[in-house]
């Protein structure tokens, strides 16, 4: 693996290698001294040009637990505010002998563009509405903890599919690992031609959740909506919100994921988010391990 | 008096229907005779066996960027690129800086073209003042200064009442209105064709209906006003159907298609390469097929490049931030020739779509090999293989969708008014 730009370009074997490496990394996070010298002397630059707390901190912790130096760059206060182009900024960062660039941007394709222009490995930490591969990997890792294998499992992804990079990466990841994936949301949030990704679009929770082993609730990203895709938050939460009542539509042992940050009372009710079926905090814990695995593998680590 | 003879070429003249190997004599700046042989003694003989000799191509849709954006292109570099593509007349759009919405700017462009242009430049002036889609420009004055058509191009006239008045007024002046049909509200933030490829790569899409709904609107307004509507760069299957229906109903509508829409589909956006970003966007394989069919059967009248130069650094940015548009003069012929190689068009029909029909639909000279006509000529080697490389493009900007591709067919020499304005160099001959 030269870069981690998206799940779409990965083979099942590559995905499984990351997941297996993550097991060992999770163990490190459970030690009293949560640090190993594996990447000592390496430099990881987190280029986060779109706001993020969870993912940025997760990558930073992942780098530090491997003893790498982690540097964060954000849009505000960067040379981008002096009208430097992104490509030039990346070339400059690479010229400082960075070993990995972790890139988050609001525009699809930015990590790919930078990967073509610098010789350093690039990790996509979320690009626009395209992909968020480490999120999908940590989701798959979390599901394997609970379910063992994803083979034959029914996974429903609910929310604004059109604008969700998590949905796209999850779809690629879960289908490659053998699951049956459904996507659900109002038609205004369902992108054209989603069927080509091998998923079934559903326009009601009833249809989406019947017989589901896993429910992935997506955040309603109000900051991304450039038009009125739904009439009101109230109507959305009534029709597509996950509550104890709608959770009962799925299998009794169904588990719930959410990439965060959650909107309590909008797409997910508090008593679901905080209760037994939820794996939301496990996802966050596992995210560090998965990102450690990704950094390790991209900097030449062998398993 | 200088007599130049081009002999041995396959002479293609759609207007007379001539398609035969023969002799064409140019005396000074005009075509003197065309035929199987000529008795007069020439001063110079150009042996052109195996080549095609056609009227120079006429491009109805180009952006030469002068005045105002000479860092992208100017009239000199743009017209040299046009000559290298076999063009002898190019029509430049009004989105210069300042906008070409006054006779002064129209006259300036024509003066610069006389001073520095390799080929003839015809001016398309703004339909509304400042391209704002509100108050119509002084079309009579602009036409008097030389404007051959009116268009706001990508600054789409969204207000149907304004568009109606523009069409009515232009009709009175006897000039066509060229419409970039794209509903900007329906397009929204879309930068690529809405469909599975846009969905997979997470880029905001614009549906084909953003175009087709405006094609339908403008046909209705052309019907209402009796004006000549020319639909720019058609990209969608349904637009071709609508144009076919409107023509059958007697509406005065003509249409053009770009080489990139004939050659490429929305699959290219998977690369995130901004040299595949243009408006309208590249659409599905089904749309492309309809465009090829429409050009072959004449529903679409001509090929127009929408040559839109942008500096490298402007395109070397995030996909959504990059400007729309690609260069087209130097690759158009090669792309259009694919339809001849697929036997969907005859060589004569190809020349008709590149030269004869565009000239005739604007009512400008060119597109003909009639004796007495200006000697605007192109000599084509239809099977020549060449590779598109930025170092070999004449245009100041290199934002071609075909960089790195091997294409077939190329202009070897181009004459404007009997003057040789382009000859393919040895370094390019390989």
Interface residues (C-beta under 8 A of the other chain):
Chain A: X8 X85 X86 X87 X105 X107 X108 X109 X110 X112 X113 X127 X128 X129 X130 X131 X162 X165 X168 X191 X192 X193 X194 X196 X197 X226 X227
Chain B: X188 X189 X194 X195 X196 X197 X198 X199 X200 X201 X202 X203 X204 X205 X207 X272 X313 X316 X317 X318 X319 X320 X321
